[in-house]
Amino acid sequence: METEHIAEVSQQVAEILEELCATANFGPGQLLVVGASTSEVAGQRIGTAGAENVAAELFAGIERVRSKYGFDVAFQCCEHLNRALVVERDVLERLRLTEVSAVPVRKAGGSMAAYAYKQLKAPCLAESIEAHGGIDIGETLIGMHLRRVVIPFRSTRRYVGEARVTAAWTRPKLIGGERAVYKLPEQTDSHLCD
């Protein structure tokens, strides 16, 4: 990937996340999972050309949107670390996640997870999560880390660099069938009658 195009990656991922946040009402206390193949972003096959400079641009765009909306981020490692996730220690503890021991590097964890690990204040690895939404850059398969029920999100921008992007958000399961009520009607009277 040419140097002038690498700088565009940050803006591209930020545009997609801005749209996702607006649609899914992302904010504090919510968790976004990020799967990213820097190889795919650079136009190569996943797992063949990991690049820290691409990871740095992705991280910058993600961090810009994260700091605006206040959600937490989990960065998915590659299959060599069983798709564990890089998170801040306070997120791991608050959500009571299971910690696993490893430090992601480019060849075992992937460039994105390795870069994120070095940027976080107190990084650690969680075995798995149930995120409120996610972005998958380069078909890394983040579905195993999303809550049920997943709603696909189609952003205006479909690529970051050369990598296809899929995103999603989740909603609680609707239960109870045809007689169930999912939202209370607004009260207009100051008192209720039987």
ChimeraX attribute file (.defattr): number of C-alpha atoms within 10 A of each C-alpha:
attribute: neighborCount
match mode: 1-to-1
recipient: residues
	/A:1	14
	/A:2	7
	/A:3	9
	/A:4	8
	/A:5	12
	/A:6	20
	/A:7	16
	/A:8	16
	/A:9	25
	/A:10	23
	/A:11	18
	/A:12	19
	/A:13	26
	/A:14	21
	/A:15	18
	/A:16	25
	/A:17	23
	/A:18	18
	/A:19	16
	/A:20	21
	/A:21	18
	/A:22	11
	/A:23	12
	/A:24	16
	/A:25	11
	/A:26	22
	/A:27	17
	/A:28	11
	/A:29	12
	/A:30	15
	/A:31	22
	/A:32	26
	/A:33	27
	/A:34	27
	/A:35	29
	/A:36	30
	/A:37	30
	/A:38	32
	/A:39	23
	/A:40	23
	/A:41	28
	/A:42	23
	/A:43	15
	/A:44	17
	/A:45	15
	/A:46	19
	/A:47	17
	/A:48	12
	/A:49	19
	/A:50	22
	/A:51	19
	/A:52	18
	/A:53	16
	/A:54	27
	/A:55	25
	/A:56	21
	/A:57	21
	/A:58	28
	/A:59	22
	/A:60	17
	/A:61	20
	/A:62	22
	/A:63	17
	/A:64	16
	/A:65	18
	/A:66	21
	/A:67	12
	/A:68	10
	/A:69	17
	/A:70	15
	/A:71	17
	/A:72	20
	/A:73	23
	/A:74	26
	/A:75	27
	/A:76	33
	/A:77	28
	/A:78	25
	/A:79	12
	/A:80	12
	/A:81	20
	/A:82	13
	/A:83	24
	/A:84	27
	/A:85	30
	/A:86	32
	/A:87	25
	/A:88	20
	/A:89	18
	/A:90	13
	/A:91	19
	/A:92	20
	/A:93	12
	/A:94	9
	/A:95	13
	/A:96	11
	/A:97	16
	/A:98	12
	/A:99	18
	/A:100	14
	/A:101	11
	/A:102	14
	/A:103	16
	/A:104	26
	/A:105	17
	/A:106	18
	/A:107	14
	/A:108	18
	/A:109	25
	/A:110	30
	/A:111	28
	/A:112	31
	/A:113	33
	/A:114	22
	/A:115	24
	/A:116	23
	/A:117	22
	/A:118	13
	/A:119	12
	/A:120	13
	/A:121	11
	/A:122	12
	/A:123	19
	/A:124	22
	/A:125	28
	/A:126	26
	/A:127	18
	/A:128	20
	/A:129	22
	/A:130	17
	/A:131	23
	/A:132	24
	/A:133	29
	/A:134	28
	/A:135	25
	/A:136	21
	/A:137	27
	/A:138	26
	/A:139	16
	/A:140	22
	/A:141	17
	/A:142	23
	/A:143	19
	/A:144	12
	/A:145	23
	/A:146	21
	/A:147	17
	/A:148	16
	/A:149	13
	/A:150	18
	/A:151	13
	/A:152	13
	/A:153	19
	/A:154	14
	/A:155	18
	/A:156	9
	/A:157	13
	/A:158	17
	/A:159	18
	/A:160	26
	/A:161	24
	/A:162	18
	/A:163	23
	/A:164	15
	/A:165	23
	/A:166	22
	/A:167	24
	/A:168	22
	/A:169	24
	/A:170	19
	/A:171	13
	/A:172	10
	/A:173	10
	/A:174	10
	/A:175	10
	/A:176	9
	/A:177	7
	/A:178	6
	/A:179	7
	/A:180	9
	/A:181	11
	/A:182	9
	/A:183	6
	/A:184	6
	/A:185	7
	/A:186	6
	/A:187	8
	/A:188	7
	/A:189	7
	/A:190	5
	/A:191	6
	/A:192	7
	/A:193	4
	/A:194	2
